[in-house]
Amino acid sequence: MIFSELNSRCQLDLIDYQSQADGEYKFVLVYQDHLTKFCILKPLKSKRAEEVAYCLIDIFTVFGAPSVLQSDNGREFRNQTIDSLKEMWPELSIIHGKPRHSQSQGSVERANQDIENMIITWMKDNNTTKWSEGLRFIQFMKNKAFHRGIGRSPYEAMFGCSPKVGISSNTPGNILKVLNTDKSLNNKINKDLQKNNCKICKHIFMENEGNTEEELCQLCINKENISNKREEAKECLERQAKRMKLQSDMSHPPALQGCNVRVKIPDVDRSKCDPQSIIAIVLEKTTDGFYRLGNFFYL
């Protein structure tokens, strides 16, 4: 799946922590934008659709609702309460992955594995079992880590810059040495600085607040950086998709009519003593690229 804009498609899933509950909290809601891979984590007390919907409203009112929201077939997602979100955001489409087919949620499922490992590490480093208190820090660490699929961190793809902490990120060191009050900081920054007009938005800015050579303020520079980062992320996803398709074609060559194939039986559809797969014969290849299989069975 390749998308070129933020909020084109977002994925939603739950991580079950009932066996290691943190007080009232027993689940982690994972919300991920497909293009930027930016994740939002929320602790949940239950899987009730009302609580999931409440968290989604909290996310939508900050980042906006996506065009497509994808989840698995859990009852907490296939509920009238979740569907009622479409009344507030009419352009929102809610879809569900194939039953018993976690690959359709592949991106967020891989994120879940990373998040679970990071929660374990955070609890061990902080000598605590209160994982709900660490979700904000884990969310930040996850979003600032390099993502191989998009070729940069989710934070960069979302905001167009690396995470910054404090004024030391964009303030010269000689200014910090004389900093005592807000007034002294403003006086030092504004002293002998030239005012400029941004050629795009016409905003008046100081020379330390933008690029004076290009006559752009910091807001316009950030907007351009965000656009570039997301376009580069899309290109990385396209290259990744081509590699995945090539590897799939090499490991799963086309089946010919009359060939025998082995079909795995889902674990929920068999007992411990049943075979793990069945043998079938390829009858034909359909027009949509699938195969029609036949199998003999005895009563």
C-alpha positions as CSV (number, residue, x, y, z in Angstrom):
1,M,0.0,0.0,0.0
2,I,1.5,3.3,-1.1
3,F,0.1,6.7,-0.1
4,S,1.5,10.2,-0.7
5,E,-0.2,12.2,2.0
6,L,-0.6,12.3,5.8
7,N,-3.9,10.7,7.0
8,S,-4.5,8.9,3.7
9,R,-4.6,5.6,5.6
10,C,-4.1,4.8,9.3
11,Q,-4.1,1.5,11.0
12,L,-5.4,0.6,14.5
13,D,-4.7,-2.4,16.7
14,L,-4.7,-3.4,20.4
15,I,-1.9,-5.1,22.4
16,D,-3.3,-7.4,25.1
17,Y,-1.7,-6.9,28.5
18,Q,-4.4,-8.7,30.6
19,S,-1.8,-11.1,32.0
20,Q,0.3,-8.2,33.2
21,A,-2.3,-5.6,33.9
22,D,-1.1,-2.2,35.3
23,G,-3.9,-1.6,37.8
24,E,-7.0,-0.8,35.7
25,Y,-5.1,-0.7,32.4
26,K,-5.1,-4.0,30.5
27,F,-4.6,-3.0,26.8
28,V,-2.5,-0.7,24.6
29,L,-4.2,1.0,21.7
30,V,-1.7,1.5,18.8
31,Y,-2.6,4.0,16.1
32,Q,-0.2,4.4,13.1
33,D,-0.2,6.6,10.1
34,H,0.8,4.5,7.1
35,L,2.9,7.0,5.2
36,T,4.9,8.5,8.0
37,K,4.7,5.5,10.4
38,F,4.1,8.0,13.2
39,C,2.6,6.1,16.2
40,I,0.3,7.1,19.0
41,L,-0.1,4.9,22.1
42,K,-3.0,5.0,24.5
43,P,-3.6,2.8,27.6
44,L,-7.0,1.2,27.8
45,K,-8.9,-0.3,30.7
46,S,-11.0,-2.5,28.5
47,K,-11.7,-3.5,24.9
48,R,-15.1,-1.9,24.9
49,A,-15.9,0.0,21.7
50,E,-16.9,3.1,23.7
51,E,-13.4,3.5,25.2
52,V,-11.7,2.8,21.9
53,A,-14.0,5.5,20.2
54,Y,-13.1,8.0,23.0
55,C,-9.4,7.6,22.3
56,L,-9.9,7.9,18.5
57,I,-11.8,11.2,19.0
58,D,-8.9,12.4,21.1
59,I,-6.5,11.6,18.2
60,F,-8.7,12.9,15.4
61,T,-9.2,16.3,17.1
62,V,-5.4,16.7,17.1
63,F,-4.2,15.2,13.8
64,G,-7.5,15.1,11.9
65,A,-9.4,12.0,10.8
66,P,-7.9,9.8,8.1
67,S,-9.5,9.0,4.8
68,V,-9.3,5.3,5.6
69,L,-9.1,3.8,9.1
70,Q,-8.1,0.1,9.0
71,S,-8.4,-2.4,11.8
72,D,-8.7,-6.1,12.3
73,N,-12.0,-8.0,12.8
74,G,-12.1,-7.6,16.6
75,R,-15.6,-7.0,18.1
76,E,-14.3,-3.8,19.6
77,F,-13.8,-2.4,16.1
78,R,-16.9,-3.9,14.4
79,N,-19.3,-2.0,16.5
80,Q,-22.0,0.6,16.0
81,T,-20.2,3.0,18.4
82,I,-17.1,2.9,16.1
83,D,-19.2,3.3,13.0
84,S,-20.9,6.4,14.6
85,L,-17.6,8.2,14.2
86,K,-18.5,8.5,10.5
87,E,-21.4,10.8,11.5
88,M,-18.8,13.3,12.9
89,W,-16.4,12.8,10.1
90,P,-18.5,11.8,7.0
91,E,-15.4,11.4,4.7
92,L,-13.9,8.8,7.1
93,S,-14.0,5.2,5.7
94,I,-13.6,2.3,8.2
95,I,-12.4,-1.0,6.8
96,H,-11.4,-4.3,8.4
97,G,-8.7,-6.8,7.4
98,K,-9.3,-10.3,6.3
99,P,-10.4,-12.7,9.0
100,R,-7.5,-14.7,10.5
101,H,-5.1,-12.9,8.1
102,S,-2.7,-10.8,10.2
103,Q,-0.7,-9.9,7.1
104,S,-3.4,-7.4,6.0
105,Q,-2.4,-5.5,9.2
106,G,1.3,-6.1,8.6
107,S,2.6,-2.6,9.2
108,V,1.0,-2.1,12.6
109,E,1.6,-5.7,13.6
110,R,5.4,-5.1,13.1
111,A,5.1,-1.9,15.1
112,N,3.4,-3.9,17.9
113,Q,6.4,-6.2,18.2
114,D,8.7,-3.2,18.6
115,I,6.5,-1.5,21.1
116,E,6.2,-4.7,23.3
117,N,10.0,-5.0,23.3
118,M,10.4,-1.3,24.2
119,I,7.9,-1.7,27.0
120,I,9.8,-4.6,28.5
121,T,13.1,-2.7,28.3
122,W,11.5,0.5,29.8
123,M,10.1,-1.5,32.8
124,K,13.4,-3.2,33.3
125,D,15.4,0.0,33.2
126,N,13.0,1.8,35.5
127,N,12.5,-1.1,37.8
128,T,8.7,-0.8,37.6
129,T,5.7,-2.7,36.3
130,K,3.6,0.4,35.6
131,W,3.9,0.2,31.9
132,S,1.0,2.7,31.4
133,E,3.2,5.5,32.8
134,G,5.9,4.8,30.3
135,L,3.8,4.7,27.1
136,R,4.4,8.5,26.4
137,F,8.2,8.0,26.6
138,I,8.0,4.8,24.5
139,Q,5.9,6.6,21.9
140,F,8.5,9.3,21.7
141,M,11.4,6.8,21.4
142,K,9.5,4.8,18.8
143,N,8.8,7.9,16.7
144,K,12.3,9.3,16.8
145,A,14.0,6.0,15.9
146,F,15.1,5.4,12.3
147,H,12.6,3.4,10.2
148,R,14.1,1.4,7.4
149,G,10.9,1.4,5.4
150,I,10.7,5.2,5.0
151,G,14.4,5.9,5.3
152,R,14.1,8.3,8.2
153,S,12.4,8.6,11.6
154,P,8.6,8.9,11.8
155,Y,9.1,12.2,13.7
156,E,11.0,13.6,10.7
157,A,8.4,12.4,8.2
158,M,5.7,14.0,10.3
159,F,7.2,17.3,11.3
160,G,10.1,17.7,8.8
161,C,12.9,18.0,11.4
162,S,14.6,16.0,14.0
163,P,13.3,16.0,17.6
164,K,14.5,19.1,19.5
165,V,14.7,19.5,23.3
166,G,15.1,22.9,24.9
167,I,16.3,26.2,23.5
168,S,19.8,24.9,23.2
169,S,18.8,23.2,19.9
170,N,18.4,26.4,18.0
171,T,20.1,29.1,20.2
172,P,23.8,29.9,20.0
173,G,25.9,28.9,23.0
174,N,27.2,32.4,23.7
175,I,23.6,33.6,24.3
176,L,22.9,30.8,26.8
177,K,25.9,31.8,28.9
178,V,24.4,35.3,29.6
179,L,20.8,34.1,30.0
180,N,19.2,35.1,33.3
181,T,15.7,36.2,32.5
182,D,13.2,36.3,29.6
183,K,14.1,40.0,29.1
184,S,17.8,39.4,28.9
185,L,17.2,36.5,26.4
186,N,15.0,38.6,24.2
187,N,17.4,41.6,24.3
188,K,20.3,39.4,23.3
189,I,18.5,37.6,20.5
190,N,17.0,40.8,19.0
191,K,20.2,42.9,19.3
192,D,21.7,43.9,16.0
193,L,19.5,41.5,14.1
194,Q,17.9,42.5,10.8
195,K,14.2,42.2,10.1
196,N,13.1,40.5,6.9
197,N,9.9,39.8,5.0
198,C,9.2,36.3,4.0
199,K,8.7,36.1,0.3
200,I,5.9,33.5,0.6
201,C,3.7,34.5,3.6
202,K,5.0,38.1,3.9
203,H,5.6,37.4,7.7
204,I,8.2,39.7,9.3
205,F,11.0,37.6,10.8
206,M,14.4,38.1,12.4
207,E,17.4,36.8,10.7
208,N,17.8,34.1,13.3
209,E,14.3,32.9,12.7
210,G,14.7,31.8,9.1
211,N,16.9,31.7,5.9
212,T,17.8,35.2,4.9
213,E,19.4,34.1,1.7
214,E,16.2,32.5,0.4
215,E,14.1,35.2,2.2
216,L,12.0,32.5,3.9
217,C,10.7,32.5,7.5
218,Q,11.1,29.3,9.7
219,L,7.4,28.4,9.2
220,C,7.7,28.3,5.4
221,I,11.0,26.4,5.7
222,N,9.4,23.8,7.9
223,K,6.5,23.4,5.6
224,E,8.9,22.8,2.7
225,N,10.9,20.4,4.7
226,I,7.8,18.4,5.7
227,S,6.7,18.1,2.1
228,N,10.1,16.9,1.1
229,K,10.4,14.4,3.9
230,R,7.0,12.9,3.1
231,E,7.8,12.6,-0.6
232,E,11.0,10.9,0.2
233,A,9.2,8.5,2.6
234,K,6.7,7.7,-0.2
235,E,9.6,6.9,-2.5
236,C,11.2,4.6,0.1
237,L,7.9,2.8,0.6
238,E,7.6,2.3,-3.2
239,R,11.1,0.8,-3.3
240,Q,10.3,-1.5,-0.4
241,A,7.1,-2.6,-2.0
242,K,9.0,-3.6,-5.2
243,R,11.5,-5.6,-3.2
244,M,8.8,-7.4,-1.3
245,K,7.0,-8.2,-4.6
246,L,10.2,-9.5,-6.1
247,Q,11.0,-11.7,-3.1
248,S,7.4,-13.0,-3.1
249,D,7.5,-13.8,-6.8
250,M,10.9,-15.7,-6.3
251,S,9.7,-17.7,-3.3
252,H,6.2,-18.3,-4.6
253,P,6.4,-19.0,-8.4
254,P,3.1,-19.3,-10.3
255,A,1.3,-22.6,-9.9
256,L,0.4,-24.5,-13.1
257,Q,-3.0,-26.1,-13.7
258,G,-2.9,-29.7,-12.5
259,C,-0.1,-29.1,-9.9
260,N,-0.5,-30.3,-6.3
261,V,-0.2,-27.6,-3.6
262,R,-0.2,-27.6,0.1
263,V,-2.7,-25.3,1.9
264,K,-2.1,-24.5,5.6
265,I,-5.1,-24.9,7.9
266,P,-5.6,-22.1,10.4
267,D,-4.9,-23.1,14.0
268,V,-8.4,-22.1,15.1
269,D,-10.0,-24.5,12.6
270,R,-8.2,-27.7,13.7
271,S,-7.6,-29.7,16.8
272,K,-4.2,-30.8,18.1
273,C,-4.5,-34.1,16.3
274,D,-5.5,-32.8,12.9
275,P,-3.0,-32.3,10.1
276,Q,-1.5,-28.8,9.8
277,S,-2.2,-28.6,6.0
278,I,-4.2,-30.3,3.3
279,I,-3.2,-31.3,-0.3
280,A,-5.2,-29.7,-3.1
281,I,-4.9,-29.6,-6.9
282,V,-4.9,-26.4,-9.0
283,L,-8.0,-26.5,-11.2
284,E,-7.7,-23.1,-12.8
285,K,-6.3,-19.5,-12.4
286,T,-9.1,-17.0,-12.1
287,T,-9.2,-13.6,-13.9
288,D,-8.4,-11.7,-10.7
289,G,-5.1,-13.6,-10.1
290,F,-6.4,-16.2,-7.6
291,Y,-6.5,-20.0,-8.0
292,R,-9.4,-22.3,-7.7
293,L,-8.4,-25.5,-5.9
294,G,-9.9,-28.9,-5.6
295,N,-9.6,-31.6,-2.9
296,F,-10.9,-35.1,-2.4
297,F,-12.3,-36.0,1.0
298,Y,-13.9,-39.2,2.4
299,L,-17.1,-39.4,4.5
